Amino acid sequence: MANEIDILTNAQAPAKVTTDAGSVEQHSIADQIMADKYAKSREAAKAKGLGFKTVKLAASGAV
């Protein structure tokens, strides 16, 4: 996925950076986790099928 959110890398980086050119502030971890869950749920919704598989069980051997 092109917009993959790397939560661990973002957690290790500083939350806010200020330089002569300006300042940058990152979204909170909670917001990043919510965005990651949203992206994964959208991807799962596009998947074919209902998310579970049915199989037919056959008893083998005598009871």
FENTAUR-V370659 format. One line per field, one symbol per residue. burial: # if it has 24 or more other ideal C-beta (glycine too) atoms within 12 Angstrom, else .. A space follows every 50 residues. Layout:
burial: ???
//
This chain:
burial: ...............................#.................. .............
//
